[in-house]
Amino acid sequence: MRQYLGSAVRFTVLTWLFFGLGYPLLEVGINQALFPGPANGSLVRLHGRVVGSRLIEQRFTGATWFHGRPSAVHDDPRSSGGSNLGPLSPKLFRHLLARRQRLERRHPSLVGKRLPADMITSSGSGLDPDISPATAYLQAPWVARARGIPVAIVRRLVARHIRGPWLGLFGNARVNVLMLNLALQNAEHGR
Amino acid sequence: MTASAFWQIAIVLLVAGGLSVPVGHYLARVFMNEHTFLDPVLDPLDRLAYRIIGRETVSAPMNWKGYAVNMLLTNVLMGLLIYFILLWQGALPLNPLHFPDLNPFLAFNTAASFITNTNWQNYGGESTLSLFSQMAAITFPMFTSAATGFVVAIGFFRALASRNGGQDLGNFYRDFVRVLTRVFLLPCLLITPILVWQGSPETLGAMAVAHLVQGGTQHIPMGPVADLEVIKHLGTNGGGFFNANSAHPFENPTPLSNLIETLLMMVTPMALVIAFGRIVGNKKLARVMYSVMALMLVAGIVIAVSAEQGGTPLLAHAGLMQHAGHGQAGGNMVGKEVRFGVTQSAIFDTVSTAFTTGTVNSMLDSYTPIGGMVSLVQMMLNCVFGGKGVGALNFLMYGIFAVFIAGLMVGRTPEFLGKKIEKREIVLASLALLIHPLIILVPTAWSLIAPYGVSSLGNSGSHGLSEVLYAFTSAAANNGSAFAGLNGNTPWYNVSLGLVIVFGRYASIIFMLALGGSLAAKPTVQETVGTLRTDSALFGGFWLATIIVVGALTFFPGLVLGPIAEFFALHAHHMPWGTR
């Protein structure tokens, strides 16, 4: 028994050093060298300043920008998570209805229309960087109007930012809101 | 179901099934101490480990008690190490965000949860744990707890395979080292860079500050995420670096990373069944087991995907598109990510509960009643392939049970793999199986009548009941996924869930090892025409029926009060959330 206790202690320390410290630190070293961009959070820089991460949703407000999905955590990456409201939750229904009415007030053309499933539902992470192509196209006309540029240009911009499912099958087509908005800003400056 | 959903399911299952065959043969070689192609590289590493552990220890033959004692010894020591790291996190290095120590309740719950391969989390990683804790107290047990499950399974398989009534199962430490070096090490080293390439961070910088496009700042925590992700799935662990787990874009950035993580969860537990067939020398039996498990898995995935794609009357009432198409996913997108859509979300979470990983890429609390019930049921049965080692063992317990019942029905002596099943075996198998409902239903009932239990609920009505039932089922099955609306970070839930986790893991493992020891010591009886064959399709059907009957008898009342009641309420004419 005493023999086993000594062995168990040595084994614990050995595996701890190897897998608890050695393995993560080795991978940090390897990946910092191989993929410095994604290894450091896929940060997006504009004029040398970090304006966000390509993978993390940030809040856009006002009619001149494309909007992301609602976030249960107010887009704060320090506390990721979903609303965790059940399928029968009255609170869930109130949230959906309030978001819908806010949209309808600003864009009366939406009254009575069915909205894309992702548009007013909050995501699982609260940081979903994407919207579906349907949600993006739905927003294109009013973004174009607010910016005073032709709808066709905005729609073309959306089309260029659609990433299809992997191999055309796995997952869903998606549009990264931050990248789309940056391209929109760029297009306007370029005109 | 849409055509795209069908093909996504079919391809995931086919690829996982295809990979499980060669991996199964490889696992069998590892477990039977045969030569493998990695030996020239890994043997020196093994020898070094053996020297540090002690030559006497690694060359001592061990019976089931040796396995049980050393499993408990190593696991207790590792659990204590984790507990004290978390308890003193504030004073330890690599804590750039200056997170304080965890309170003793939470530290106990977390240590118990991670050393048992459960990975239930009553904390949000990004707001609680230092980088040092993430590596030394989270990533570390992800390796050792998964290996522990494998080692126990190997010991049990050897007991079934022993033909001469010998008591020795092998050597615990040798098996442990071989599993770590030959099963986990290489995939982790190779797959981490792929996840990083997809977008998962791997850094010692804890936080990036972004100055947003429309003004304001965003603090983005990160760390060594990708390496944790690989072992999290490969070891069917499931505890996330971030609170949102694999729904977080840093943990699971793309559909490709999602597919990799799904396959990592699936392949080794499936392969273990094939390895079992080779070790006990009965491939037909393994095929029967594999088919029954696969049948349950396919049924689970198809039901969950259909339920989520079907949406709910509440969502339809709020004016959301419920059918996929026109560039959107349709269905129930509450708590789901756009890049995965409904199908990849439901596949991932169902696989995660079948293989008792517990990782989620979409929030189960917001699933439709039936979609969420699939996950609940798989953890209640706890043998739809299951986690590292223990899933196959649970399935074998049901098998011994089925042999006994079938033997009684047709008047034959119950035998399993040439070993007579007698009183001691059936008592131990029953204990190993019955402890599961006991530690789920009793604490669930307790929580539901105690004010300190009810006050943690995030939803009301039958969904609130589901939240508590789910929590204890997840803890008992060592799964770790949650209906996360429940606030588990209270003294009551930290301690009760922690204890359920510990009992669910060690009590059942010790019963299984004892059963193994008792079977190993039995002489093999010759197979005759009077033997009830266990490797036939007929017996496979009976096996499945036993699982379903036992599962239904113990858990059906709970399911009726929770998800089933919710399903009917949701689809009833009178909608409790009112009309527009």
Interface residues (C-beta under 8 A of the other chain):
Chain A: M1 Q3 Y4 L5 G6 S7 A8 V9 R10 F11 T12 L14 T15 W16 F19 G20 L21 Y23 P24 L25 L26 E27 V28 I30 N31 Q32 L34 F35 P38 A39 N40 G41 S42 L43 L46 R49 V50 V51 G52 S53 R54 L55 I56 Q58 R59 F60 T61 G62 W65 R69 D75 D76 P77 R78 S79 S80 G81 G82 S83 N84 L85 G86 P87 L88 S89 P90 L92 F93 R94 L96 L97 R100 G112 K113 R114 L115 P116 A117 D118 M119 I120 T121 S122 S123 G124 S125 G126 L127 D128 P129 D130 I131 S132 P133 A134 T135 Y137 P165 W166 L169 F170 G171 N172 A173 R174 L178 N181 L182 Q185
Chain B: S4 W7 Q8 I11 A49 I52 I53 G54 E56 T57 V58 V69 N70 L73 T74 L77 M78 L81 G124 E126 S127 M135 A136 A137 T139 F140 F143 T144 Y173 F176 L180 C188 L189 T192 P193 V196 W197 Q198 G199 S200 P201 E202 T203 L204 G205 A208 V209 A210 H211 L212 V213 Q214 G216 Q218 H219 I220 P221 M222 P224 A226 D227 L228 I231 F242 N243 A244 A247 H248 P249 F250 P253 T254 P255 L256 N258 L259 G311 T312 L314 L315 H317 A318 G319 L320 M321 Q322 H326 G327 Q328 A329 G330 G331 N332 M333 V334 G335 K336 E337 V338 R339 F340 G341 Q344 S345 V360 N361 S362 M363 D365 S366 Y367 T368 P369 G458 N459 G461 S462 H463 S466 F483 A484 G485 E566 A569 L570 P576 W577 G578 R580
